[in-house]
Amino acid sequence: MDDFPEGVVRDYPLSRLTTIRTGGPAELFARAGSLAQLEWLLRWANRRGIEVGVVGSGSNLLVADAGVRGLIVKLDRDLSTIEFDGARIRCGAGARLPAVATKAAQAGLTGIEFGVNIPGTVGGAIRMNANAYGGELARVLEWADVVGPEGRRRLTPAELGFSYRRSNLRPGEIVARASFTLEPSASEPVRRTLADMRSRRRAAQPSGIKTFGSTFKNPLDCRAGDRTAGQLLDAAGCRGLQVGGACFSHKHANFIENRGDATTADVVALMEEGRRRVKERFGIELEPEVQALGPVELPRARVDA
Ligand SMILES: Cc1cc2nc3c(=O)[nH]c(=O)nc-3n(C[C@H](O)[C@H](O)[C@H](O)COP(=O)(O)OP(=O)(O)OC[C@H]3O[C@@H](n4cnc5c(N)ncnc54)[C@H](O)[C@@H]3O)c2cc1C
């Protein structure tokens, strides 16, 4: 693989592109600043049989300590813009969701307030079907342009097959652009909602730490009742539990914190221990919410429900 084109670099440290700050390098890495450049990169990789992955804000990502084979792409410039068209917002998928929520509020548009506390990109939010405070991505998304090995497709929310914290996007498929349809509103109440959401977040979650947010999904198992994954981990004695440099947060038991020198292996071992304790105490199998990039064995049930 010596004939790679300009802009593609070798051995790029991915830990600096994730919020937990662990993991090794990408074998190949490139920033795509336009749709044409993204399509070109994917065609180039496809012709050579190189696997392609994508990183957004890395706020839900665990990168293998050994690094990631293939090409990792990050979207920027034209693919991270935020533009208004009446009550529609057209975004590059590299645009940050809190910025989209704030700009919508300033423009007097309502519907995407829930994005203010989700520290990811539009593309990552679509891939993960991110939501918060009852707000729903699928309700405001008009379409997403997805580029993959077979070219570009414009998909509707129905075609993206959203369910709890997932879409049906396949590995190698990259959301390049998206359009949201919002409702006009007076700007002041929308801004007040954002301020309220921010202060509720500050009260409930730790800030200023290296974390990927919720480690496990909230269980759908009826034995959990209405207890969240964080409440189950807390009751199973996981709050503050530490493996190597990784620790379940004292403030929110479903958040794992990198205390400074954690590896991805520490994080995975801690997840395994948390999952084991919840299973032993309540019989409930927690499923990871965090996504893996490269060879990471996330602890999960053998048969995915
Ligand atoms: C403090 C904190 C609070 C959080 N709160 C919430 C919350 O309230 N609600 C919530 O839902 N989530 C929350 N999260 C999790 C996270 O922010 C979301 O899952 C977010 O949508 C991930 O976006 P990202 O750009 O960071 O994706 P990444 O972490 O970079 O990637 C996640 C997955 O999406 C894929 N991906 C990224 N970009 C694209 C793209 N353009 N096209 C296709 N696939 C892509 C990646 O390959 C990977 O599989 C929180 C995280 C943190 C750290």
The ligand as an SDF file (V2000), in Angstrom:
LIG
                    3D

 53 58  0  0  0  0  0  0  0  0999 V2000
  -20.7150   13.4310   27.8040 C   0  0  0  0  0  0  0  0  0  0  0  0
  -21.5020   12.6590   26.7570 C   0  0  0  0  0  0  0  0  0  0  0  0
  -22.8840   12.7410   26.7570 C   0  0  0  0  0  0  0  0  0  0  0  0
  -23.6470   12.0370   25.8000 C   0  0  0  0  0  0  0  0  0  0  0  0
  -25.0010   12.1560   25.8080 N   0  0  0  0  0  0  0  0  0  0  0  0
  -25.7410   11.4960   24.8680 C   0  0  0  0  0  0  0  0  0  0  0  0
  -27.1750   11.6210   24.8440 C   0  0  0  0  0  0  0  0  0  0  0  0
  -27.7930   12.3200   25.6320 O   0  0  0  0  0  0  0  0  0  0  0  0
  -27.8500   10.9340   23.8840 N   0  0  0  0  0  0  0  0  0  0  0  0
  -27.2130   10.1480   22.9630 C   0  0  0  0  0  0  0  0  0  0  0  0
  -27.8880    9.5500   22.1150 O   0  0  0  0  0  0  0  0  0  0  0  0
  -25.8720   10.0140   22.9700 N   0  0  0  0  0  0  0  0  0  0  0  0
  -25.1070   10.6680   23.8850 C   0  0  0  0  0  0  0  0  0  0  0  0
  -23.7360   10.5350   23.9020 N   0  0  0  0  0  0  0  0  0  0  0  0
  -23.0850    9.6210   22.9310 C   0  0  0  0  0  0  0  0  0  0  0  0
  -22.6250   10.2710   21.6220 C   0  0  0  0  0  0  0  0  0  0  0  0
  -22.4210   11.6650   21.7710 O   0  0  0  0  0  0  0  0  0  0  0  0
  -23.6400   10.0040   20.4970 C   0  0  0  0  0  0  0  0  0  0  0  0
  -23.7720    8.6130   20.2420 O   0  0  0  0  0  0  0  0  0  0  0  0
  -23.2380   10.6890   19.1810 C   0  0  0  0  0  0  0  0  0  0  0  0
  -24.3030   10.6000   18.2770 O   0  0  0  0  0  0  0  0  0  0  0  0
  -21.9960   10.0920   18.5410 C   0  0  0  0  0  0  0  0  0  0  0  0
  -21.5990   10.9560   17.4710 O   0  0  0  0  0  0  0  0  0  0  0  0
  -20.0710   11.0730   17.0500 P   0  0  0  0  0  0  0  0  0  0  0  0
  -19.9790   12.0020   15.9220 O   0  0  0  0  0  0  0  0  0  0  0  0
  -19.2370   11.4080   18.2470 O   0  0  0  0  0  0  0  0  0  0  0  0
  -19.7980    9.5970   16.5780 O   0  0  0  0  0  0  0  0  0  0  0  0
  -18.4820    8.7280   16.8410 P   0  0  0  0  0  0  0  0  0  0  0  0
  -18.3550    8.4500   18.2970 O   0  0  0  0  0  0  0  0  0  0  0  0
  -17.3270    9.3350   16.1580 O   0  0  0  0  0  0  0  0  0  0  0  0
  -18.9040    7.3800   16.1090 O   0  0  0  0  0  0  0  0  0  0  0  0
  -19.9760    6.5810   16.6070 C   0  0  0  0  0  0  0  0  0  0  0  0
  -20.3890    5.6190   15.4920 C   0  0  0  0  0  0  0  0  0  0  0  0
  -20.9450    6.3730   14.4230 O   0  0  0  0  0  0  0  0  0  0  0  0
  -20.1950    6.1480   13.2400 C   0  0  0  0  0  0  0  0  0  0  0  0
  -20.1710    7.4160   12.4820 N   0  0  0  0  0  0  0  0  0  0  0  0
  -19.6170    8.6020   12.8640 C   0  0  0  0  0  0  0  0  0  0  0  0
  -19.7980    9.5110   11.8740 N   0  0  0  0  0  0  0  0  0  0  0  0
  -20.4580    8.8870   10.8850 C   0  0  0  0  0  0  0  0  0  0  0  0
  -20.9070    9.2810    9.5980 C   0  0  0  0  0  0  0  0  0  0  0  0
  -20.7070   10.5090    9.0990 N   0  0  0  0  0  0  0  0  0  0  0  0
  -21.5450    8.3610    8.8370 N   0  0  0  0  0  0  0  0  0  0  0  0
  -21.7570    7.0910    9.2790 C   0  0  0  0  0  0  0  0  0  0  0  0
  -21.3540    6.6640   10.4720 N   0  0  0  0  0  0  0  0  0  0  0  0
  -20.7050    7.5440   11.2810 C   0  0  0  0  0  0  0  0  0  0  0  0
  -18.8250    5.6900   13.6930 C   0  0  0  0  0  0  0  0  0  0  0  0
  -18.1480    4.9440   12.6930 O   0  0  0  0  0  0  0  0  0  0  0  0
  -19.2080    4.8580   14.8930 C   0  0  0  0  0  0  0  0  0  0  0  0
  -19.6600    3.5850   14.5120 O   0  0  0  0  0  0  0  0  0  0  0  0
  -22.9690   11.2340   24.8430 C   0  0  0  0  0  0  0  0  0  0  0  0
  -21.5580   11.1700   24.8430 C   0  0  0  0  0  0  0  0  0  0  0  0
  -20.8360   11.8750   25.7910 C   0  0  0  0  0  0  0  0  0  0  0  0
  -19.3350   11.8150   25.7560 C   0  0  0  0  0  0  0  0  0  0  0  0
  1  2  1  0
  2  3  1  0
  2 52  2  0
  3  4  2  0
  4  5  1  0
  4 50  1  0
  5  6  2  0
  6  7  1  0
  6 13  1  0
  7  8  2  0
  7  9  1  0
  9 10  1  0
 10 11  2  0
 10 12  1  0
 12 13  2  0
 13 14  1  0
 14 15  1  0
 14 50  1  0
 15 16  1  0
 16 17  1  0
 16 18  1  0
 18 19  1  0
 18 20  1  0
 20 21  1  0
 20 22  1  0
 22 23  1  0
 23 24  1  0
 24 25  2  0
 24 26  1  0
 24 27  1  0
 27 28  1  0
 28 29  2  0
 28 30  1  0
 28 31  1  0
 31 32  1  0
 32 33  1  0
 33 34  1  0
 33 48  1  0
 34 35  1  0
 35 36  1  0
 35 46  1  0
 36 37  1  0
 36 45  1  0
 37 38  2  0
 38 39  1  0
 39 40  1  0
 39 45  2  0
 40 41  1  0
 40 42  2  0
 42 43  1  0
 43 44  2  0
 44 45  1  0
 46 47  1  0
 46 48  1  0
 48 49  1  0
 50 51  2  0
 51 52  1  0
 52 53  1  0
M  END
$$$$
